[in-house]
Amino acid sequence: MDYRLAFMSGVDIPIPECQLTLHQPTIKEISMIGEKEFFIGVQVLCIDKLMYAQGDATLNDTSNFQIFISIISDKSQVDKKQAVVNLLGILCPGYKVTVTPRALLLNKNEENIIIDENNFQSIQAILGKIFCLSASGQDSFNPGNDAAKKIAEKLMRGRQRVAAQKRAAEGDGSTLAQYVSILTVGLESMSLEDLLNLTMYQLYDLMERYSLYVSWDLDVRQRLAGGKPDSSPDN
């Protein structure tokens, strides 16, 4: 299914494989759990072994779900488990989240949803779009043994390849707050309140489009002033 318009319109996204509908959280809703906590939850829930060393036999036999379960089941990583639970709280409002050694259980009233090895990839694919995840380079490591727990420890020491997440997780200010501040000044058509009610997908799209517009406008001004820019800006 083509979800591009759904992501841009901010509607809830159905995932038939999980029998679940995900809510696209707004910037205001993300702020309720804290940006750093939010990005930690995204990092763990969207963990992807392909972003790390490839061709390793250990990784070939280990799924993203096994790594994810290893992380949130580790008693020394309680903060990451709580971040995932908090994130699921705004993605699946009203559901109680329970972590078991083999699955995530979501319960609301008498409805029970199981997220396990069979459907975890489907929810990850949608979350990757909702949160604008993209790879921008790779780090490699050599796991010490075959245990998924050891792999998880290595992965947790790696940094997710998303600029906004990396900045927030490292405590280098609030990227989302900066984007909202920039667009509040740059877009006369939208107020601060309007921008806080955008989803992350909408905010990133507007930020990208505004940056393209600024480059285009600067190019036009230079040419009108007699300048000859070396290249033309992107559409």
Contacts in CASP RR format, 6 or more apart in sequence:
PFRMAT RR
TARGET T0000
AUTHOR 0000-0000-0000
METHOD contacts of the structure
MODEL  1
MDYRLAFMSGVDIPIPECQLTLHQPTIKEISMIGEKEFFIGVQVLCIDKL
MYAQGDATLNDTSNFQIFISIISDKSQVDKKQAVVNLLGILCPGYKVTVT
PRALLLNKNEENIIIDENNFQSIQAILGKIFCLSASGQDSFNPGNDAAKK
IAEKLMRGRQRVAAQKRAAEGDGSTLAQYVSILTVGLESMSLEDLLNLTM
YQLYDLMERYSLYVSWDLDVRQRLAGGKPDSSPDN
3 13 0 8 1.000
3 126 0 8 1.000
3 129 0 8 1.000
6 13 0 8 1.000
7 13 0 8 1.000
7 24 0 8 1.000
7 129 0 8 1.000
7 130 0 8 1.000
7 199 0 8 1.000
7 201 0 8 1.000
8 201 0 8 1.000
8 202 0 8 1.000
8 205 0 8 1.000
10 24 0 8 1.000
10 199 0 8 1.000
10 201 0 8 1.000
10 202 0 8 1.000
11 24 0 8 1.000
12 21 0 8 1.000
12 22 0 8 1.000
12 23 0 8 1.000
12 24 0 8 1.000
13 21 0 8 1.000
13 22 0 8 1.000
13 24 0 8 1.000
13 126 0 8 1.000
13 130 0 8 1.000
14 20 0 8 1.000
14 21 0 8 1.000
14 22 0 8 1.000
15 21 0 8 1.000
15 22 0 8 1.000
15 119 0 8 1.000
15 122 0 8 1.000
15 123 0 8 1.000
15 126 0 8 1.000
17 118 0 8 1.000
17 119 0 8 1.000
17 122 0 8 1.000
17 123 0 8 1.000
18 113 0 8 1.000
18 115 0 8 1.000
18 119 0 8 1.000
18 122 0 8 1.000
18 123 0 8 1.000
19 113 0 8 1.000
20 92 0 8 1.000
20 106 0 8 1.000
20 113 0 8 1.000
20 115 0 8 1.000
20 123 0 8 1.000
22 91 0 8 1.000
22 92 0 8 1.000
22 123 0 8 1.000
22 126 0 8 1.000
22 127 0 8 1.000
22 130 0 8 1.000
23 90 0 8 1.000
23 91 0 8 1.000
23 92 0 8 1.000
23 93 0 8 1.000
24 130 0 8 1.000
24 199 0 8 1.000
24 200 0 8 1.000
24 201 0 8 1.000
25 90 0 8 1.000
25 91 0 8 1.000
25 199 0 8 1.000
25 200 0 8 1.000
26 196 0 8 1.000
26 197 0 8 1.000
26 198 0 8 1.000
26 199 0 8 1.000
27 176 0 8 1.000
27 180 0 8 1.000
27 195 0 8 1.000
27 196 0 8 1.000
27 197 0 8 1.000
27 198 0 8 1.000
27 199 0 8 1.000
27 200 0 8 1.000
27 203 0 8 1.000
28 196 0 8 1.000
28 197 0 8 1.000
29 90 0 8 1.000
30 38 0 8 1.000
30 90 0 8 1.000
30 176 0 8 1.000
30 200 0 8 1.000
31 176 0 8 1.000
31 196 0 8 1.000
32 90 0 8 1.000
33 86 0 8 1.000
33 87 0 8 1.000
33 90 0 8 1.000
35 168 0 8 1.000
35 174 0 8 1.000
35 175 0 8 1.000
35 176 0 8 1.000
35 177 0 8 1.000
36 168 0 8 1.000
36 169 0 8 1.000
36 171 0 8 1.000
37 82 0 8 1.000
37 83 0 8 1.000
37 86 0 8 1.000
37 87 0 8 1.000
38 83 0 8 1.000
38 86 0 8 1.000
38 87 0 8 1.000
38 168 0 8 1.000
39 160 0 8 1.000
39 162 0 8 1.000
39 164 0 8 1.000
39 165 0 8 1.000
39 168 0 8 1.000
39 169 0 8 1.000
40 79 0 8 1.000
40 80 0 8 1.000
40 83 0 8 1.000
40 169 0 8 1.000
41 80 0 8 1.000
41 83 0 8 1.000
41 84 0 8 1.000
41 86 0 8 1.000
41 87 0 8 1.000
42 87 0 8 1.000
42 127 0 8 1.000
42 131 0 8 1.000
42 133 0 8 1.000
42 160 0 8 1.000
42 162 0 8 1.000
42 165 0 8 1.000
43 160 0 8 1.000
43 165 0 8 1.000
43 169 0 8 1.000
44 68 0 8 1.000
44 71 0 8 1.000
44 72 0 8 1.000
44 80 0 8 1.000
44 83 0 8 1.000
44 84 0 8 1.000
45 68 0 8 1.000
45 84 0 8 1.000
45 87 0 8 1.000
45 88 0 8 1.000
45 124 0 8 1.000
45 127 0 8 1.000
46 124 0 8 1.000
46 127 0 8 1.000
46 128 0 8 1.000
46 131 0 8 1.000
46 133 0 8 1.000
46 160 0 8 1.000
47 64 0 8 1.000
47 67 0 8 1.000
47 68 0 8 1.000
47 71 0 8 1.000
47 155 0 8 1.000
48 64 0 8 1.000
48 124 0 8 1.000
49 59 0 8 1.000
49 62 0 8 1.000
49 63 0 8 1.000
49 64 0 8 1.000
49 67 0 8 1.000
49 151 0 8 1.000
49 155 0 8 1.000
51 135 0 8 1.000
51 137 0 8 1.000
51 138 0 8 1.000
51 160 0 8 1.000
51 161 0 8 1.000
52 59 0 8 1.000
52 138 0 8 1.000
52 139 0 8 1.000
52 140 0 8 1.000
52 141 0 8 1.000
52 154 0 8 1.000
52 155 0 8 1.000
52 158 0 8 1.000
53 59 0 8 1.000
53 140 0 8 1.000
53 141 0 8 1.000
53 142 0 8 1.000
53 143 0 8 1.000
56 142 0 8 1.000
56 143 0 8 1.000
58 143 0 8 1.000
58 145 0 8 1.000
58 146 0 8 1.000
58 151 0 8 1.000
59 143 0 8 1.000
59 151 0 8 1.000
61 146 0 8 1.000
62 148 0 8 1.000
62 151 0 8 1.000
63 117 0 8 1.000
63 120 0 8 1.000
64 120 0 8 1.000
64 121 0 8 1.000
64 124 0 8 1.000
65 116 0 8 1.000
65 117 0 8 1.000
65 120 0 8 1.000
65 121 0 8 1.000
66 117 0 8 1.000
66 148 0 8 1.000
67 148 0 8 1.000
67 151 0 8 1.000
67 152 0 8 1.000
67 155 0 8 1.000
68 120 0 8 1.000
69 101 0 8 1.000
69 102 0 8 1.000
69 148 0 8 1.000
70 148 0 8 1.000
70 149 0 8 1.000
70 151 0 8 1.000
70 152 0 8 1.000
71 77 0 8 1.000
71 80 0 8 1.000
71 81 0 8 1.000
71 152 0 8 1.000
71 155 0 8 1.000
71 156 0 8 1.000
72 80 0 8 1.000
72 81 0 8 1.000
72 84 0 8 1.000
72 99 0 8 1.000
73 81 0 8 1.000
73 99 0 8 1.000
73 101 0 8 1.000
74 149 0 8 1.000
74 152 0 8 1.000
77 156 0 8 1.000
80 156 0 8 1.000
81 99 0 8 1.000
85 97 0 8 1.000
85 99 0 8 1.000
88 95 0 8 1.000
88 97 0 8 1.000
88 104 0 8 1.000
88 106 0 8 1.000
89 95 0 8 1.000
89 97 0 8 1.000
91 127 0 8 1.000
92 106 0 8 1.000
94 108 0 8 1.000
95 106 0 8 1.000
95 107 0 8 1.000
95 108 0 8 1.000
95 113 0 8 1.000
96 106 0 8 1.000
96 107 0 8 1.000
96 108 0 8 1.000
97 104 0 8 1.000
97 105 0 8 1.000
97 106 0 8 1.000
98 104 0 8 1.000
98 105 0 8 1.000
98 106 0 8 1.000
98 107 0 8 1.000
99 105 0 8 1.000
102 116 0 8 1.000
102 117 0 8 1.000
103 114 0 8 1.000
103 115 0 8 1.000
103 116 0 8 1.000
104 114 0 8 1.000
104 115 0 8 1.000
104 116 0 8 1.000
105 112 0 8 1.000
105 113 0 8 1.000
105 114 0 8 1.000
105 115 0 8 1.000
106 112 0 8 1.000
106 113 0 8 1.000
106 114 0 8 1.000
106 115 0 8 1.000
107 113 0 8 1.000
115 123 0 8 1.000
127 133 0 8 1.000
129 201 0 8 1.000
130 199 0 8 1.000
130 200 0 8 1.000
130 201 0 8 1.000
131 162 0 8 1.000
131 200 0 8 1.000
131 201 0 8 1.000
132 162 0 8 1.000
132 164 0 8 1.000
132 200 0 8 1.000
132 201 0 8 1.000
132 204 0 8 1.000
133 160 0 8 1.000
133 161 0 8 1.000
133 162 0 8 1.000
134 161 0 8 1.000
134 162 0 8 1.000
135 161 0 8 1.000
136 161 0 8 1.000
136 162 0 8 1.000
136 163 0 8 1.000
137 161 0 8 1.000
138 161 0 8 1.000
139 158 0 8 1.000
139 159 0 8 1.000
141 154 0 8 1.000
141 158 0 8 1.000
143 150 0 8 1.000
143 151 0 8 1.000
143 154 0 8 1.000
144 150 0 8 1.000
159 166 0 8 1.000
159 169 0 8 1.000
160 166 0 8 1.000
160 169 0 8 1.000
163 175 0 8 1.000
164 175 0 8 1.000
164 176 0 8 1.000
164 204 0 8 1.000
167 173 0 8 1.000
167 175 0 8 1.000
168 174 0 8 1.000
168 175 0 8 1.000
168 176 0 8 1.000
176 200 0 8 1.000
176 203 0 8 1.000
179 203 0 8 1.000
179 204 0 8 1.000
179 207 0 8 1.000
180 192 0 8 1.000
180 195 0 8 1.000
180 196 0 8 1.000
180 203 0 8 1.000
182 207 0 8 1.000
182 210 0 8 1.000
183 190 0 8 1.000
183 195 0 8 1.000
183 203 0 8 1.000
183 206 0 8 1.000
183 207 0 8 1.000
183 210 0 8 1.000
184 190 0 8 1.000
184 191 0 8 1.000
184 192 0 8 1.000
184 195 0 8 1.000
186 210 0 8 1.000
187 195 0 8 1.000
187 206 0 8 1.000
187 210 0 8 1.000
195 203 0 8 1.000
198 206 0 8 1.000
212 233 0 8 1.000
212 234 0 8 1.000
212 235 0 8 1.000
215 233 0 8 1.000
215 234 0 8 1.000
216 233 0 8 1.000
216 234 0 8 1.000
216 235 0 8 1.000
218 233 0 8 1.000
219 229 0 8 1.000
219 232 0 8 1.000
219 233 0 8 1.000
222 228 0 8 1.000
222 229 0 8 1.000
223 229 0 8 1.000
END
